Amino acid sequence: MTVNPDGLDARGAPPVAQPKFSRYMDRFIDSIELIAAIFVGLVALNTFAAIIMRKFFAVTIPDYYDFGRLLMGILIFWGIAATSYRGTHITVDLVWANVSPKYQRWIDIFATLVLLFVVTVQTGTLFDKVVTTYQDNVQTFDLRLPNWPFFAVAWIGDVSAVLLIGIRTWRLIFRPDELQDPRLKAVE
């Protein structure tokens, strides 16, 4: 919760003390978002360095393509984790925007439970991919580095997504006041 210099929150009300467990959840959520941002930076740095080295020095970085695709896979799963909790990703909810807050909450709970189920199944299948990649000894082309650690980091991002969706579901049901969802105006 953001507090201004006057000691009031964004709504102009005095801040409400959060339970200790909620503060830990918020720190966990913030750390997941930071990790996703770091992977965005790594993908951009890998691409930038490869282009600069090839254009100006006629040198190709070994396995830059493999690193790029593996880091992009990691970024996708950590990005899913980061966007799953906030609920600020792109949505088209004409029904949701035109119903009362009570029904909006029920729609949010249902949608979050469906998302939790889908991402949990996805996490299981990705773990299978980590195991088979390890067993098959899949390696990068130039440096012959194993691919399974990259898949494992992506899987950890997917596990984080399941945890964050679980936190979101719990908060939607039991503590909706702790969510920081933007509210949309009804379509006019």
BAMIDO-786513 format. One record per atom (N, C-alpha, C): residue in three letters; x, y, z. Coordinates in steps of 0.1 Angstrom, whole numbers, plus 5000, padded with zeros to 4 digits. Each point is the difference from the previous one (the first is absolute). Layout:
N
ALA|X|Y|Z
...
END
This chain:
188
MET|5009|4988|5000
MET|4991|5012|5000
MET|5009|5012|5000
THR|4997|5010|4991
THR|5008|5012|4999
THR|4994|5010|5010
VAL|5009|5007|5007
VAL|4996|5010|5010
VAL|5007|5013|4996
ASN|4992|5011|4999
ASN|5006|5013|4996
ASN|5007|5006|5013
PRO|5006|5012|4998
PRO|5007|5006|5011
PRO|4991|5004|5011
ASP|4987|5002|4998
ASP|4991|5004|5010
ASP|4996|4988|5009
GLY|5004|4988|4996
GLY|4997|4988|5008
GLY|4987|4994|4995
LEU|4994|5004|4988
LEU|4988|4995|4995
LEU|5003|4991|4988
ASP|4991|4990|4998
ASP|5002|4991|4988
ASP|4995|5007|4988
ALA|4999|4993|4989
ALA|4996|5005|4987
ALA|4986|5005|5000
ARG|4991|4995|5008
ARG|4986|5004|5001
ARG|4998|5012|5009
GLY|5011|5004|5007
GLY|4999|5011|5010
GLY|4996|4996|5014
ALA|5000|4987|5002
ALA|4997|4994|5013
ALA|5013|4996|5008
PRO|4999|5000|5013
PRO|5012|4995|5007
PRO|5002|4985|4997
PRO|5013|4997|4998
PRO|5003|4986|4997
PRO|4996|4990|5011
VAL|4995|4989|4995
VAL|4996|4989|5009
VAL|5012|4991|5002
ALA|5002|4996|5013
ALA|5011|4991|5002
ALA|4997|4986|4995
GLN|5010|4995|4992
GLN|4998|4986|4994
GLN|5005|4990|5010
PRO|4993|4988|5000
PRO|5006|4989|5008
PRO|5013|4996|4995
LYS|5008|4995|5008
LYS|5014|4996|4997
LYS|5001|4990|4988
PHE|4990|4991|5000
PHE|5000|4990|4989
PHE|4998|5007|4987
SER|4991|5010|4999
SER|4997|5007|4988
SER|5012|5008|4995
ARG|5008|5005|5009
ARG|5012|5007|4997
ARG|5010|4991|4993
TYR|5001|4987|5005
TYR|5009|4990|4994
TYR|4995|4997|4986
MET|4987|4998|4999
MET|4995|4997|4987
MET|5003|5012|4990
ASP|4998|5012|5004
ASP|5003|5011|4992
ASP|5015|5001|4996
ARG|5009|4996|5009
ARG|5014|5000|4997
ARG|5003|4989|4990
PHE|4993|4988|5001
PHE|5002|4989|4991
PHE|4995|5004|4986
ILE|4989|5007|4999
ILE|4994|5005|4988
ILE|5010|5009|4993
ASP|5005|5010|5008
ASP|5009|5010|4994
ASP|5013|4993|4995
SER|5005|4990|5007
SER|5012|4993|4996
SER|4998|4992|4987
ILE|4988|4995|4998
ILE|4997|4993|4988
ILE|5000|5010|4988
GLU|4994|5011|5002
GLU|5000|5011|4990
GLU|5014|5005|4997
LEU|5009|5001|5010
LEU|5014|5004|4998
LEU|5007|4989|4992
ILE|4998|4988|5003
ILE|5007|4989|4992
ILE|4996|5000|4986
ALA|4987|5002|4997
ALA|4995|5001|4986
ALA|5006|5012|4993
ALA|5002|5011|5007
ALA|5006|5012|4994
ALA|5015|4997|4997
ILE|5006|4993|5008
ILE|5015|4996|4998
ILE|5001|4992|4987
PHE|4991|4991|4998
PHE|5000|4991|4988
PHE|4997|5008|4988
VAL|4992|5010|5001
VAL|4997|5010|4988
VAL|5014|5006|4997
GLY|5007|5005|5010
GLY|5013|5006|4998
GLY|5010|4991|4994
LEU|5000|4987|5004
LEU|5010|4991|4995
LEU|4997|4996|4985
VAL|4987|4999|4997
VAL|4997|4997|4986
VAL|5004|5012|4991
ALA|4997|5012|5005
ALA|5004|5012|4992
ALA|5015|5002|4999
LEU|5007|4997|5011
LEU|5015|5001|5000
LEU|5006|4989|4990
ASN|4995|4988|5001
ASN|5005|4990|4991
ASN|4998|5004|4985
THR|4988|5005|4997
THR|4997|5004|4986
THR|5009|5012|4996
PHE|5001|5010|5009
PHE|5008|5012|4997
PHE|5015|4996|4998
ALA|5005|4992|5009
ALA|5014|4996|4999
ALA|5003|4993|4987
ALA|4991|4991|4997
ALA|5002|4992|4988
ALA|5000|5009|4987
ILE|4991|5009|5000
ILE|4999|5009|4988
ILE|5013|5009|4999
ILE|5004|5006|5011
ILE|5012|5008|5001
ILE|5012|4993|4996
MET|5002|4988|5005
MET|5012|4992|4997
MET|5000|4996|4986
ARG|4989|4996|4994
ARG|4999|4996|4986
ARG|5002|5011|4991
LYS|4994|5012|5003
LYS|5000|5011|4991
LYS|5014|5007|4999
PHE|5005|5003|5012
PHE|5012|5008|5001
PHE|5013|4992|5001
PHE|5000|4988|5005
PHE|5012|4992|5002
PHE|5000|4987|4992
ALA|4990|4997|4992
ALA|4999|4988|4992
ALA|5002|4987|5009
VAL|4996|5001|5012
VAL|5001|4988|5009
VAL|4986|4996|5004
THR|4999|4987|5001
THR|4987|4994|5004
THR|5002|4994|5014
ILE|4992|5004|5009
ILE|5000|4995|5014
ILE|4996|4985|4999
PRO|5008|4991|5006
PRO|4996|4986|5000
PRO|4986|4998|5007
ASP|4992|4993|4993
ASP|4987|4996|5006
ASP|4990|5012|5003
TYR|5003|5011|4994
TYR|4991|5012|5003
TYR|4985|4997|4996
TYR|4999|4992|4989
TYR|4986|4997|4996
TYR|4994|4990|5010
ASP|5007|4990|5004
ASP|4995|4991|5010
ASP|4997|5007|5013
PHE|5009|5008|5005
PHE|4998|5008|5012
PHE|4987|5009|4999
GLY|4999|5006|4988
GLY|4988|5009|4997
GLY|4987|4992|5001
ARG|4999|4989|4994
ARG|4988|4992|5000
ARG|4997|4994|5014
LEU|5011|4995|5007
LEU|4998|4995|5013
LEU|4996|5011|5010
LEU|5007|5011|4999
LEU|4996|5011|5009
LEU|4986|5006|4997
MET|4996|4999|4988
MET|4987|5005|4996
MET|4989|4990|5006
GLY|5003|4987|5000
GLY|4991|4991|5007
GLY|4999|5002|5014
ILE|5011|5003|5007
ILE|5000|5004|5014
ILE|4992|5012|5002
LEU|5002|5010|4992
LEU|4993|5013|5001
LEU|4985|4998|4999
ILE|4996|4992|4991
ILE|4985|4997|4998
ILE|4994|4995|5013
PHE|5006|4990|5006
PHE|4994|4994|5012
PHE|5001|5009|5012
TRP|5011|5008|5001
TRP|5001|5009|5011
TRP|4990|5012|4998
GLY|4998|5003|4987
GLY|4990|5011|4996
GLY|4986|4995|5004
ILE|4997|4988|4997
ILE|4987|4994|5004
ILE|4998|5002|5015
ALA|5011|4997|5008
ALA|4999|5001|5014
ALA|4997|5015|5004
ALA|5008|5009|4994
ALA|4998|5014|5004
ALA|4987|5006|4996
THR|4994|4996|4989
THR|4987|5005|4996
THR|4988|4993|5006
SER|5002|4988|5004
SER|4989|4992|5006
SER|4995|5006|5013
TYR|5008|5005|5008
TYR|4995|5005|5013
TYR|4993|5014|4998
ARG|5006|5009|4993
ARG|4995|5013|4999
ARG|4987|5001|4993
GLY|4998|4992|4990
GLY|4987|5001|4993
GLY|4999|5012|4991
THR|5012|5006|4996
THR|5000|5012|4992
THR|5004|4997|4986
HIS|5000|4987|4996
HIS|5003|4997|4986
HIS|4988|5004|4992
ILE|5002|4999|4987
ILE|4989|5004|4991
ILE|4988|4991|5001
THR|4989|5006|5002
THR|4987|4992|5002
THR|4989|5008|4992
VAL|4991|4992|4996
VAL|4988|5005|4993
VAL|4988|4995|5008
ASP|4995|5008|5009
ASP|4989|4995|5009
ASP|4988|5009|5000
LEU|4992|4999|4989
LEU|4988|5008|4999
LEU|4990|4996|5010
VAL|4999|4988|5003
VAL|4990|4995|5011
VAL|5005|5005|5013
TRP|5013|4998|5003
TRP|5005|5003|5013
TRP|4999|5016|5003
ALA|5002|5008|4990
ALA|5000|5014|5001
ALA|4986|5005|5003
ASN|4990|4993|4996
ASN|4986|5004|5001
ASN|4992|4994|5011
VAL|5006|4993|5009
VAL|4993|4994|5011
VAL|5004|5007|5013
SER|4993|4997|5011
SER|5003|5006|5013
SER|5013|4994|5005
PRO|5006|5008|5010
PRO|5012|4995|5006
PRO|4999|4986|5006
LYS|4988|4996|5005
LYS|4999|4987|5006
LYS|5002|4989|4989
TYR|4993|5002|4988
TYR|5002|4990|4990
TYR|5014|5001|4993
GLN|5006|5012|5000
GLN|5013|5001|4995
GLN|5010|4991|5008
ARG|4998|5000|5013
ARG|5008|4992|5009
ARG|4998|4985|4998
TRP|4987|4996|4997
TRP|4998|4986|4997
TRP|5006|4996|4987
ILE|4999|5009|4990
ILE|5006|4997|4987
ILE|5015|4999|5002
ASP|5006|5009|5008
ASP|5015|5000|5002
ASP|5004|4987|5007
ILE|4992|4995|5010
ILE|5003|4988|5007
ILE|5000|4988|4990
PHE|4989|4999|4993
PHE|4999|4989|4990
PHE|5011|5000|4990
ALA|5003|5012|4994
ALA|5011|5001|4990
ALA|5013|4996|5006
THR|5003|5005|5012
THR|5012|4997|5007
THR|5002|4985|5003
LEU|4989|4993|5004
LEU|5000|4986|5002
LEU|5003|4992|4987
VAL|4994|5005|4989
VAL|5003|4993|4987
VAL|5014|5002|4997
LEU|5005|5012|5002
LEU|5014|5003|4997
LEU|5009|4992|5009
LEU|4997|4998|5012
LEU|5008|4992|5009
LEU|5000|4985|4995
PHE|4989|4995|4996
PHE|5000|4986|4995
PHE|5009|4999|4988
VAL|4998|5009|4990
VAL|5008|4999|4987
VAL|5015|5001|5003
VAL|5004|5010|5008
VAL|5014|5002|5002
VAL|5006|4988|5009
THR|4992|4995|5008
THR|5005|4988|5008
THR|5002|4988|4991
VAL|4991|4998|4990
VAL|5002|4989|4991
VAL|5013|5003|4991
GLN|5001|5012|4996
GLN|5011|5005|4992
GLN|5013|4997|5008
THR|5000|5003|5013
THR|5012|4998|5008
THR|5004|4986|5000
GLY|4990|4991|5001
GLY|5003|4986|5000
GLY|5006|4995|4987
THR|4995|5005|4989
THR|5006|4996|4987
THR|5013|5006|4998
LEU|5003|5012|5005
LEU|5013|5006|4998
LEU|5010|4992|5009
PHE|4996|4996|5012
PHE|5009|4992|5008
PHE|5004|4987|4992
ASP|4991|4994|4993
ASP|5003|4988|4992
ASP|5010|5004|4989
LYS|4999|5012|4994
LYS|5009|5004|4990
LYS|5014|5002|5006
VAL|5001|5005|5012
VAL|5013|5002|5007
VAL|5006|4986|5002
VAL|4993|4990|5004
VAL|5005|4987|5003
VAL|5005|4993|4987
THR|4991|5001|4989
THR|5004|4994|4987
THR|5012|5007|4994
THR|5001|5013|5002
THR|5012|5007|4994
THR|5012|4996|5007
TYR|4999|4998|5013
TYR|5012|4995|5008
TYR|5004|4986|4996
GLN|4990|4991|4999
GLN|5002|4986|4996
GLN|5006|4999|4986
ASP|4995|5008|4991
ASP|5005|5000|4986
ASP|5013|5007|4998
ASN|5005|5007|5010
ASN|5012|5007|5000
ASN|5001|5010|4988
VAL|4989|5008|4999
VAL|4999|5010|4989
VAL|5010|5012|5004
GLN|5008|5004|4990
GLN|5010|5010|5002
GLN|4999|5011|4990
THR|5007|5011|5003
THR|5001|5011|4991
THR|5009|4996|4988
PHE|5000|5008|4989
PHE|5007|4996|4988
PHE|5015|5002|5001
ASP|5004|5011|5004
ASP|5015|5004|5000
ASP|5007|4995|5012
LEU|4995|5004|5012
LEU|5007|4997|5012
LEU|4997|4987|5007
ARG|4990|4993|4995
ARG|4995|4988|5005
ARG|4996|5000|5015
LEU|4993|5011|5003
LEU|4995|5002|5014
LEU|4986|4993|5001
PRO|4997|4994|5011
PRO|4987|4993|5001
PRO|4989|5010|5000
ASN|4989|4996|4994
ASN|4988|5009|4999
ASN|4991|4999|5013
TRP|5001|4989|5007
TRP|4990|4997|5011
TRP|5001|5011|5011
PRO|5011|5006|5003
PRO|5000|5011|5010
PRO|4991|5012|4996
PHE|5000|5003|4987
PHE|4992|5011|4995
PHE|4985|4996|5002
PHE|4997|4987|4996
PHE|4986|4996|5001
PHE|4996|4999|5015
ALA|5010|4997|5009
ALA|4996|5000|5014
ALA|4997|5014|5005
VAL|5008|5010|4996
VAL|4997|5013|5004
VAL|4987|5005|4995
ALA|4996|4996|4988
ALA|4987|5003|4994
ALA|4989|4993|5009
TRP|5003|4988|5004
TRP|4990|4993|5008
TRP|4998|5006|5013
ILE|5011|5005|5006
ILE|4999|5008|5013
ILE|4991|5012|4998
GLY|5001|5007|4989
GLY|4991|5011|4997
GLY|4986|4996|4999
ASP|4998|4988|4994
ASP|4986|4995|4999
ASP|4994|4996|5014
VAL|5009|4994|5008
VAL|4996|4997|5014
VAL|4997|5013|5007
SER|5008|5010|4998
SER|4997|5014|5006
SER|4986|5005|4995
ALA|4997|4998|4988
ALA|4987|5004|4995
ALA|4989|4993|5007
VAL|5001|4987|5003
VAL|4990|4992|5007
VAL|4999|5006|5014
LEU|5011|5003|5007
LEU|4999|5006|5013
LEU|4994|5013|5000
LEU|5003|5009|4990
LEU|4994|5013|5000
LEU|4985|5000|4997
ILE|4996|4991|4991
ILE|4986|4998|4997
ILE|4993|4995|5012
GLY|5006|4991|5007
GLY|4994|4995|5013
GLY|4999|5012|5010
ILE|5010|5008|5001
ILE|4999|5012|5009
ILE|4988|5009|4995
ARG|5000|5002|4987
ARG|4989|5009|4995
ARG|4986|4994|5003
THR|4999|4987|4998
THR|4987|4993|5003
THR|4997|5002|5015
TRP|5009|4997|5008
TRP|4998|5002|5015
TRP|4995|5014|5003
ARG|5007|5010|4995
ARG|4997|5013|5003
ARG|4986|5004|4994
LEU|4997|4995|4988
LEU|4987|5003|4994
LEU|4989|4995|5008
ILE|5002|4988|5006
ILE|4989|4994|5008
ILE|5000|5006|5014
PHE|5011|5001|5007
PHE|5001|5003|5014
PHE|5004|5014|5004
ARG|5008|5007|4991
ARG|5005|5013|5003
ARG|5000|5009|4987
PRO|4988|5002|4995
PRO|5000|5008|4987
PRO|5006|5014|5002
ASP|5000|5006|5012
ASP|5005|5013|5002
ASP|5015|5001|4998
GLU|5007|4988|5000
GLU|5014|5000|4999
GLU|5005|5000|4985
LEU|4990|4998|4991
LEU|5004|5000|4986
LEU|5001|5015|4995
GLN|5009|5002|4990
GLN|5002|5013|4995
GLN|4995|5001|4986
ASP|4989|4994|4997
ASP|4995|4999|4986
ASP|4995|5014|4996
PRO|5003|5004|4987
PRO|4993|5012|4995
PRO|4986|4997|4997
ARG|4991|5009|5003
ARG|4986|4998|4997
ARG|4996|5007|4987
LEU|4994|4993|4991
LEU|4996|5006|4987
LEU|4986|5006|5001
LYS|4998|5011|4993
LYS|4986|5006|4999
LYS|4992|4992|4991
ALA|4987|4999|5002
ALA|4991|4993|4991
ALA|5000|5007|4987
VAL|4998|4992|4989
VAL|4999|5005|4987
VAL|4988|5008|4998
GLU|5002|5012|4994
GLU|4989|5009|4998
GLU|4995|5000|4986
END
